[in-house]
Amino acid sequence: MEVLQLDVSGRPQAWISAKEAAVLYASDGVAWTLGEAFFVLRGGVQRRTGLQSRIEVHPIIAVRGAIPSKAWRQTPALSNPKLFARDRQVCAYCGHRFHLDELTREHIVPTSRGGQDSWMNCITACRPCNGRKGNRMPEEARMGLLYLPYVPSLHEDMILRGRRILADQMEFLLASVPRSSRLHG
């Protein structure tokens, strides 16, 4: 399981391993936590007290220290897995849901015609629809979009990146995701 690392103000930073989180706990780098501890690391026995050291890892931790503000203005990196998750594995042309290996990254404005490889120009398409559209604009191929692309927010991007998200983590992230997001549906 992974831990959702936040900055001290509650903005998501990264998914880290429980062991990486334990290092932050041990170095007094954790400002606050959310959720019930889900992982316990046990250490050695203290000679003086006879007690075994232990670190309880929570699913969400906020770390001490300042984060450069420009880090929050960056657009999330585009990848096929995140694009397909954003679009819920639904082809933007035919509207059917497909298995991941039957999907493609479709450029609304083809790159050969000046289109960018960006969140706002990319949608999910099944292989047959992508092939049918080819190097044309959707209107030239008489293929309308069933949904529009958008740039995921920071919180959405963390959901799109997470593999196995715990309920506490999902609740925290979804609370800051716009209601219009497909991730609510």
Backbone torsions as a table, in degrees:
resi	resn	phi	psi	omega
1	MET	NA	148.2	179.3
2	GLU	-106.2	156.8	179.5
3	VAL	-106.4	136.6	176.0
4	LEU	-85.5	114.7	179.5
5	GLN	-94.3	128.7	178.4
6	LEU	-115.0	162.6	166.8
7	ASP	-82.7	176.0	-172.9
8	VAL	-65.0	-21.3	178.7
9	SER	-87.6	-3.5	176.7
10	GLY	98.8	9.3	178.1
11	ARG	-87.2	131.6	-180.0
12	PRO	-60.8	140.3	177.5
13	GLN	-114.7	-48.3	-172.2
14	ALA	-166.8	164.9	166.7
15	TRP	-97.3	126.6	179.7
16	ILE	-127.3	161.1	179.0
17	SER	-74.9	161.1	177.5
18	ALA	-61.2	-35.2	179.5
19	LYS	-69.7	-37.3	175.1
20	GLU	-64.3	-39.1	177.3
21	ALA	-63.4	-40.0	-179.7
22	ALA	-60.3	-36.0	177.2
23	VAL	-63.1	-39.9	178.1
24	LEU	-65.2	-41.3	176.8
25	TYR	-60.8	-48.6	-174.9
26	ALA	-64.4	-29.6	-179.1
27	SER	-96.3	14.8	179.7
28	ASP	58.6	36.2	-179.9
29	GLY	-93.5	-3.0	-178.1
30	VAL	-95.9	121.3	179.8
31	ALA	-82.5	-43.9	179.5
32	TRP	-159.8	165.3	-177.5
33	THR	-134.1	162.9	172.9
34	LEU	-134.5	150.4	176.5
35	GLY	85.4	165.7	178.5
36	GLU	-79.0	139.5	178.0
37	ALA	-54.8	135.6	-177.6
38	PHE	-120.5	-3.5	-176.6
39	PHE	-149.0	134.6	179.2
40	VAL	-124.0	126.6	174.6
41	LEU	-103.6	129.7	180.0
42	ARG	-109.2	137.8	-178.7
43	GLY	-113.0	-152.3	-178.1
44	GLY	-78.0	171.2	178.8
45	VAL	-94.9	128.8	179.5
46	GLN	-73.5	127.1	-174.5
47	ARG	-61.6	-42.3	-175.6
48	ARG	-69.5	-44.1	-175.6
49	THR	-97.7	-21.5	-176.2
50	GLY	78.2	7.0	-179.5
51	LEU	-92.1	142.1	176.7
52	GLN	-83.7	135.7	176.6
53	SER	-73.8	147.7	178.0
54	ARG	-151.0	146.1	176.3
55	ILE	-124.9	121.8	175.5
56	GLU	-93.0	126.0	-177.8
57	VAL	-102.4	128.5	179.0
58	HIS	-95.9	158.1	-177.0
59	PRO	-70.0	-21.6	-179.9
60	ILE	-133.1	125.2	177.2
61	ILE	-129.9	141.9	173.3
62	ALA	-105.0	131.8	-177.4
63	VAL	-100.5	149.7	178.9
64	ARG	-73.3	155.7	175.6
65	GLY	109.4	159.2	-178.5
66	ALA	-89.6	145.8	177.8
67	ILE	-112.9	133.1	178.1
68	PRO	-57.0	130.8	-175.0
69	SER	-64.7	-27.8	-179.3
70	LYS	-66.8	-19.8	178.4
71	ALA	-61.6	-25.4	-176.3
72	TRP	-89.0	-6.6	-179.8
73	ARG	-95.5	-5.1	-177.6
74	GLN	-76.0	143.5	174.9
75	THR	-75.8	135.5	178.5
76	PRO	-57.9	145.6	178.6
77	ALA	-63.9	138.5	179.0
78	LEU	-88.5	130.4	173.4
79	SER	-142.7	157.0	179.2
80	ASN	-59.8	-47.0	-180.0
81	PRO	-57.8	-41.2	179.7
82	LYS	-71.1	-38.2	177.5
83	LEU	-61.7	-47.5	-179.1
84	PHE	-64.0	-36.1	177.5
85	ALA	-69.3	-42.5	177.5
86	ARG	-55.6	-43.3	-176.4
87	ASP	-90.5	8.6	175.6
88	ARG	57.3	30.5	178.8
89	GLN	59.9	30.5	-179.6
90	VAL	-109.5	129.2	177.1
91	CYS	-67.1	130.0	-177.9
92	ALA	-72.0	-11.6	-179.0
93	TYR	-101.4	-48.5	-177.0
94	CYS	-98.1	-18.2	176.6
95	GLY	82.4	5.6	179.3
96	HIS	-89.4	151.0	176.6
97	ARG	-90.6	138.5	-176.2
98	PHE	-129.6	161.4	172.2
99	HIS	-70.8	152.9	-176.0
100	LEU	-53.2	-40.7	-177.3
101	ASP	-76.9	0.2	175.3
102	GLU	-103.4	5.3	-176.2
103	LEU	-107.8	156.4	177.3
104	THR	-135.8	159.1	171.0
105	ARG	-84.3	117.8	-177.8
106	GLU	-106.6	127.8	175.9
107	HIS	-91.5	119.3	-179.4
108	ILE	-58.8	-54.4	169.9
109	VAL	-95.7	113.0	-176.5
110	PRO	-54.3	143.2	-179.7
111	THR	-60.9	-31.7	179.0
112	SER	-68.0	-12.7	179.6
113	ARG	-114.3	22.3	174.6
114	GLY	95.8	2.7	179.7
115	GLY	-72.2	146.6	-179.1
116	GLN	-88.8	153.7	172.2
117	ASP	-91.9	79.4	-173.5
118	SER	-138.5	164.4	179.1
119	TRP	-56.0	-36.9	-175.3
120	MET	-80.8	-10.5	177.6
121	ASN	-114.3	2.2	-177.2
122	CYS	-118.1	138.9	174.7
123	ILE	-137.0	169.6	177.5
124	THR	-88.5	134.4	176.6
125	ALA	-139.8	147.2	173.9
126	CYS	-74.3	160.8	-177.4
127	ARG	-59.5	-44.5	179.5
128	PRO	-61.1	-43.0	179.6
129	CYS	-66.8	-40.5	178.9
130	ASN	-62.2	-43.4	178.2
131	GLY	-64.2	-38.7	-179.7
132	ARG	-66.7	-39.6	-179.9
133	LYS	-70.8	-40.2	178.0
134	GLY	59.1	-136.2	-175.5
135	ASN	-94.9	28.4	-177.3
136	ARG	-109.7	165.1	171.2
137	MET	-76.1	154.3	-179.0
138	PRO	-53.7	-41.9	-179.0
139	GLU	-67.5	-33.3	177.2
140	GLU	-66.9	-34.1	179.6
141	ALA	-88.7	-0.2	-176.3
142	ARG	55.1	46.5	-179.4
143	MET	-128.4	103.5	179.8
144	GLY	-81.7	150.2	176.8
145	LEU	-80.2	133.5	178.3
146	LEU	-85.3	-17.5	174.9
147	TYR	-150.2	161.0	-178.4
148	LEU	-101.9	150.7	177.0
149	PRO	-75.4	160.7	173.2
150	TYR	-155.2	160.6	177.2
151	VAL	-88.2	121.6	179.4
152	PRO	-63.7	143.9	173.8
153	SER	-70.8	170.6	178.2
154	LEU	-57.1	-44.0	-178.9
155	HIS	-66.6	-41.2	176.1
156	GLU	-62.2	-41.6	-179.4
157	ASP	-60.5	-38.6	178.3
158	MET	-65.0	-36.7	176.5
159	ILE	-67.3	-44.4	-178.9
160	LEU	-63.8	-29.4	179.5
161	ARG	-80.8	-33.8	-173.4
162	GLY	-68.8	136.6	-179.9
163	ARG	-86.8	-60.2	-179.9
164	ARG	-120.0	97.1	-175.3
165	ILE	-93.9	127.5	177.7
166	LEU	-72.0	157.0	-177.4
167	ALA	-55.9	-43.5	179.6
168	ASP	-60.5	-41.4	-179.5
169	GLN	-67.2	-44.4	-179.4
170	MET	-63.4	-43.4	179.1
171	GLU	-60.3	-44.7	179.5
172	PHE	-61.3	-48.7	-176.9
173	LEU	-68.1	-44.2	-178.4
174	LEU	-64.6	-26.7	179.8
175	ALA	-61.3	-24.3	-179.3
176	SER	-108.2	7.0	178.5
177	VAL	-90.7	132.6	179.9
178	PRO	-55.5	142.0	-180.0
179	ARG	-57.7	-27.5	-178.8
180	SER	-75.2	-9.1	-177.8
181	SER	-65.0	145.0	176.1
182	ARG	-67.6	-17.5	-179.1
183	LEU	-70.2	-16.8	177.1
184	HIS	-81.2	-23.2	-171.9
185	GLY	-73.2	NA	NA
